[in-house]
Amino acid sequence: HAPIGLRQPGRLLEEAWQIATRLGWAKTYDAEYLALARLLHCPLLTIDARLTRAGSLEAEIIGPADL
């Protein structure tokens, strides 16, 4: 079992906007995942190839095969 808990870092939206701006994204939806991973100092697990390509410079990204 993996521990799961609610986290609400105060800087999440600010960090997400900065990431979205750097990546040229008009919205923060995907950038919020990257920002949360950065703020929690943990890798982001995703199967989204676009997010992996674009976000790999912003956060550590792993896929299911890396588990």
FIVOMI-434668 format. One record per residue (C-alpha): x, y, z; residue in three letters. Coordinates in Angstrom, 1 decimal. Layout:
<recs>
<rec><u>X</u><v>Y</v><w>Z</w><type>ALA</type></rec>
...
</recs>
This chain:
<recs>
<rec><u>0.0</u><v>0.0</v><w>0.0</w><type>HIS</type></rec>
<rec><u>1.2</u><v>3.5</v><w>-0.8</w><type>ALA</type></rec>
<rec><u>0.4</u><v>6.2</v><w>1.7</w><type>PRO</type></rec>
<rec><u>-2.1</u><v>8.7</v><w>0.2</w><type>ILE</type></rec>
<rec><u>-2.9</u><v>12.0</v><w>1.8</w><type>GLY</type></rec>
<rec><u>-4.3</u><v>15.4</v><w>1.0</w><type>LEU</type></rec>
<rec><u>-1.7</u><v>18.0</v><w>0.3</w><type>ARG</type></rec>
<rec><u>-2.3</u><v>21.7</v><w>-0.5</w><type>GLN</type></rec>
<rec><u>1.0</u><v>23.5</v><w>-0.9</w><type>PRO</type></rec>
<rec><u>0.5</u><v>27.2</v><w>-0.6</w><type>GLY</type></rec>
<rec><u>2.7</u><v>27.9</v><w>-3.6</w><type>ARG</type></rec>
<rec><u>1.0</u><v>25.4</v><w>-6.0</w><type>LEU</type></rec>
<rec><u>-0.8</u><v>27.8</v><w>-8.2</w><type>LEU</type></rec>
<rec><u>2.1</u><v>30.2</v><w>-8.4</w><type>GLU</type></rec>
<rec><u>4.5</u><v>27.4</v><w>-9.3</w><type>GLU</type></rec>
<rec><u>2.1</u><v>26.0</v><w>-11.9</w><type>ALA</type></rec>
<rec><u>1.7</u><v>29.3</v><w>-13.6</w><type>TRP</type></rec>
<rec><u>5.5</u><v>29.7</v><w>-13.8</w><type>GLN</type></rec>
<rec><u>5.8</u><v>26.2</v><w>-15.3</w><type>ILE</type></rec>
<rec><u>3.0</u><v>26.8</v><w>-17.8</w><type>ALA</type></rec>
<rec><u>4.6</u><v>30.1</v><w>-18.8</w><type>THR</type></rec>
<rec><u>8.0</u><v>28.5</v><w>-19.4</w><type>ARG</type></rec>
<rec><u>6.4</u><v>25.7</v><w>-21.4</w><type>LEU</type></rec>
<rec><u>4.2</u><v>28.0</v><w>-23.4</w><type>GLY</type></rec>
<rec><u>0.9</u><v>26.5</v><w>-22.1</w><type>TRP</type></rec>
<rec><u>-2.1</u><v>28.7</v><w>-21.9</w><type>ALA</type></rec>
<rec><u>-3.6</u><v>26.7</v><w>-19.0</w><type>LYS</type></rec>
<rec><u>-2.1</u><v>25.3</v><w>-15.8</w><type>THR</type></rec>
<rec><u>-3.9</u><v>22.0</v><w>-15.7</w><type>TYR</type></rec>
<rec><u>-0.9</u><v>19.8</v><w>-16.6</w><type>ASP</type></rec>
<rec><u>1.5</u><v>22.2</v><w>-15.0</w><type>ALA</type></rec>
<rec><u>-0.2</u><v>21.7</v><w>-11.7</w><type>GLU</type></rec>
<rec><u>0.9</u><v>18.0</v><w>-11.6</w><type>TYR</type></rec>
<rec><u>4.4</u><v>19.1</v><w>-12.4</w><type>LEU</type></rec>
<rec><u>4.3</u><v>21.8</v><w>-9.8</w><type>ALA</type></rec>
<rec><u>3.0</u><v>19.4</v><w>-7.1</w><type>LEU</type></rec>
<rec><u>5.7</u><v>16.9</v><w>-7.9</w><type>ALA</type></rec>
<rec><u>8.4</u><v>19.6</v><w>-7.6</w><type>ARG</type></rec>
<rec><u>7.0</u><v>21.0</v><w>-4.3</w><type>LEU</type></rec>
<rec><u>6.7</u><v>17.6</v><w>-2.7</w><type>LEU</type></rec>
<rec><u>10.1</u><v>16.5</v><w>-4.0</w><type>HIS</type></rec>
<rec><u>8.7</u><v>13.4</v><w>-5.6</w><type>CYS</type></rec>
<rec><u>8.6</u><v>11.9</v><w>-9.1</w><type>PRO</type></rec>
<rec><u>5.4</u><v>12.3</v><w>-11.2</w><type>LEU</type></rec>
<rec><u>3.9</u><v>9.0</v><w>-12.4</w><type>LEU</type></rec>
<rec><u>2.2</u><v>9.4</v><w>-15.7</w><type>THR</type></rec>
<rec><u>1.4</u><v>7.6</v><w>-19.0</w><type>ILE</type></rec>
<rec><u>0.8</u><v>10.9</v><w>-20.8</w><type>ASP</type></rec>
<rec><u>3.5</u><v>11.0</v><w>-23.5</w><type>ALA</type></rec>
<rec><u>3.0</u><v>14.8</v><w>-24.1</w><type>ARG</type></rec>
<rec><u>3.3</u><v>15.6</v><w>-20.4</w><type>LEU</type></rec>
<rec><u>6.4</u><v>13.4</v><w>-20.2</w><type>THR</type></rec>
<rec><u>8.1</u><v>15.1</v><w>-23.2</w><type>ARG</type></rec>
<rec><u>7.3</u><v>18.7</v><w>-22.2</w><type>ALA</type></rec>
<rec><u>7.6</u><v>18.4</v><w>-18.5</w><type>GLY</type></rec>
<rec><u>10.8</u><v>16.3</v><w>-18.1</w><type>SER</type></rec>
<rec><u>12.9</u><v>19.5</v><w>-17.6</w><type>LEU</type></rec>
<rec><u>10.5</u><v>20.7</v><w>-14.9</w><type>GLU</type></rec>
<rec><u>10.2</u><v>17.6</v><w>-12.7</w><type>ALA</type></rec>
<rec><u>11.3</u><v>14.0</v><w>-12.5</w><type>GLU</type></rec>
<rec><u>8.7</u><v>11.9</v><w>-14.5</w><type>ILE</type></rec>
<rec><u>8.4</u><v>8.2</v><w>-14.4</w><type>ILE</type></rec>
<rec><u>6.1</u><v>5.7</v><w>-16.2</w><type>GLY</type></rec>
<rec><u>4.6</u><v>2.4</v><w>-15.1</w><type>PRO</type></rec>
<rec><u>7.6</u><v>0.5</v><w>-16.4</w><type>ALA</type></rec>
<rec><u>9.8</u><v>2.4</v><w>-13.9</w><type>ASP</type></rec>
<rec><u>8.0</u><v>1.0</v><w>-10.9</w><type>LEU</type></rec>
</recs>
